[in-house]
């Protein structure tokens, strides 16, 4: 029995409006955002159990020894509650929207984005032994979303949303330049670990590429 079927059955069996509403919302979220939901739940579980974090984090020595899965799973681990909160909040919001809009491309792009970010950090960030966090993927998803929404706004000749999404794109570029110039990140005050700005740039590059591929596929339809 699928998760969605179980949740719908739960809502039918209970005669409580709040429970019915919760079951319906959870069922719809699962149907539309399976990949985002699985990643979000796994990320929380990894944070709750330190032993799981040790197995999943992007440990460079372990990568050299052949534990290649860490190139993907390292993004699911975090250093503290604040790091987890901001990374996961942005991922859930951006992932939910991107997964609904690009259902077929979402999972492959996510795997590519995670891999490129990890390899970039592995090759360019010397002097560190491990990496954690979804921030590089968050940046990539935001870039992907901006390109798609800007294209839709221009096609619909919606002046206000075209300006809005253009402003979002410029804000993202400004954020990346700020981080490159200052060596610090916006929104999260890091303590005990160094933010890897290369991961944000790598994520943004994949996000832009995914956006351009999406535009090309739409023109061919």
C-alpha positions in Angstrom: 0.0 0.0 0.0 1.4 3.4 -1.0 1.9 6.3 1.4 -0.6 8.4 -0.4 -3.3 5.6 -0.2 -2.6 5.1 3.5 -3.0 8.8 4.2 -6.3 9.0 2.3 -7.6 6.0 4.1 -6.6 7.6 7.4 -8.7 10.7 6.5 -11.7 8.7 5.6 -11.6 6.7 8.8 -11.3 9.6 11.2 -14.2 12.0 11.8 -12.1 14.9 12.8 -11.9 17.9 10.5 -8.3 18.9 11.5 -7.1 15.3 11.0 -8.8 15.0 7.6 -7.2 18.3 6.5 -3.8 17.2 7.7 -4.1 13.8 5.9 -5.3 15.5 2.7 -2.4 18.0 2.7 0.1 15.3 3.5 -1.3 13.1 0.7 -1.1 15.9 -1.8 2.4 16.9 -0.8 3.5 13.3 -1.2 1.9 13.0 -4.7 3.4 16.2 -6.0 6.8 16.3 -4.1 8.0 12.8 -3.5 11.7 13.6 -4.1 11.6 16.8 -2.0 9.8 15.0 0.8 12.2 12.1 1.0 15.3 14.4 1.0 13.8 16.6 3.7 12.9 13.7 6.0 16.4 12.1 5.4 18.1 15.4 6.2 16.2 15.7 9.5 17.0 12.1 10.4 20.7 12.6 9.6 20.8 15.6 12.0 19.0 13.7 14.8 21.4 10.7 14.7 25.1 11.7 14.7 26.1 8.1 13.6 24.1 8.6 10.4 25.8 12.0 9.8 29.2 10.3 10.0 28.2 7.8 7.4 26.6 10.4 5.0 28.8 13.5 5.3 31.2 14.4 2.4 34.4 13.1 4.0 37.2 13.6 1.5 39.4 10.8 2.8 36.5 8.4 2.5 35.9 9.5 -1.0 39.5 8.7 -1.9 38.9 5.2 -0.4 36.0 4.6 -2.8 32.9 5.7 -0.8 31.5 7.6 -3.7 27.9 7.9 -2.4 29.1 10.7 -0.1 29.2 13.0 -3.2 25.4 12.9 -3.0 24.7 12.3 0.7 27.0 14.9 2.1 24.5 17.6 1.3 22.0 16.0 3.7 24.2 16.6 6.7 24.6 19.8 8.8 26.7 21.2 11.6 24.1 22.8 13.8 20.5 23.7 14.2 20.8 27.1 12.5 22.7 25.6 9.6 20.0 22.9 9.2 17.0 25.4 9.6 18.0 27.8 6.8 19.3 25.2 4.4 16.3 22.9 4.8 13.7 25.8 4.7 15.1 27.1 1.4 15.3 23.5 0.0 11.7 22.6 0.9 10.3 25.8 -0.6 12.4 25.8 -3.8 12.4 22.1 -4.2 8.6 21.9 -3.9 8.1 24.5 -6.7 10.8 23.2 -9.0 9.7 19.5 -8.6 6.1 20.5 -9.6 7.2 22.5 -12.6 9.9 20.2 -13.9 8.7 16.8 -12.8 10.8 14.7 -15.3 13.9 16.8 -15.0 13.9 17.5 -11.2 15.5 14.3 -9.9 18.3 14.1 -12.6 19.1 17.7 -12.2 19.2 17.4 -8.5 21.7 14.4 -8.8 23.8 16.4 -11.2 23.8 19.5 -9.0 24.8 17.5 -5.9 27.6 15.8 -7.8 29.0 19.0 -9.4 28.9 20.9 -6.1 30.7 18.1 -4.2 33.3 17.6 -6.9 33.9 21.4 -7.1 34.5 21.5 -3.3 36.6 18.4 -3.4 38.9 19.8 -6.1 39.0 23.5 -5.3 38.6 23.8 -1.5 42.0 22.7 -0.1 42.8 22.4 3.5 39.4 21.0 4.6 38.5 17.4 5.2 34.7 17.4 5.1 31.7 19.2 3.7 28.0 19.4 4.8 25.0 21.4 3.8 22.3 22.0 1.1 23.3 25.7 0.4 24.9 24.9 -2.9 21.9 23.0 -4.1 19.6 25.8 -2.7 21.5 28.3 -4.8 21.2 26.1 -7.9 17.4 25.6 -7.4 16.9 29.3 -7.0 18.7 30.1 -10.2 16.7 27.4 -12.0 13.4 28.8 -10.7 14.3 32.4 -11.6 15.0 31.5 -15.2 11.8 29.5 -15.6 9.6 32.2 -13.9 11.2 35.0 -15.8 10.6 33.2 -19.1 6.9 32.6 -18.2 6.4 36.2 -17.1 7.9 37.5 -20.4 5.8 35.1 -22.5 2.7 36.3 -20.7 3.8 39.9 -21.0 3.4 40.3 -17.3 5.4 43.5 -16.6 5.2 43.3 -12.8 6.4 39.7 -12.4 9.0 40.2 -15.1 10.5 43.0 -13.0 10.1 41.0 -9.9 12.0 37.9 -11.2 14.6 40.1 -12.9 15.2 41.7 -9.4 15.5 38.2 -7.9 18.1 37.3 -10.5 20.1 40.5 -9.8 19.8 39.9 -6.1 21.2 36.4 -6.5 24.1 37.7 -8.6 24.7 40.4 -5.9 24.7 37.8 -3.2 27.3 35.7 -5.0 29.5 38.7 -5.6 29.2 39.7 -1.9 30.2 36.3 -0.8 33.2 36.3 -3.2 34.4 39.7 -2.1 33.9 39.3 1.7 34.4 35.5 2.1 31.2 35.4 4.3 27.7 34.3 3.6 24.4 36.1 4.0 21.6 35.0 6.3 23.5 32.4 8.3 26.1 33.3 11.0 28.6 30.5 10.8 30.3 29.2 13.9 32.7 26.3 14.0 32.8 25.8 10.2 33.8 27.7 7.1 31.3 28.3 4.4 32.4 27.0 1.0 31.5 29.8 -1.4 32.6 27.6 -4.3 29.6 25.4 -3.6 27.2 28.3 -4.2 28.9 29.2 -7.5 28.9 25.6 -8.7 25.2 25.2 -7.7 24.3 28.4 -9.5 26.1 27.3 -12.7 24.2 24.0 -12.8 20.9 25.8 -12.0 21.4 28.2 -14.9 22.3 25.4 -17.2 19.2 23.5 -16.2 17.1 26.6 -16.8 18.5 27.0 -20.3 17.9 23.3 -21.1 14.3 23.7 -19.8 13.8 26.7 -22.1 15.2 24.8 -25.1 12.9 21.8 -24.5 9.9 24.1 -24.3 10.7 25.7 -27.6 10.9 22.3 -29.3 7.4 21.3 -28.0 
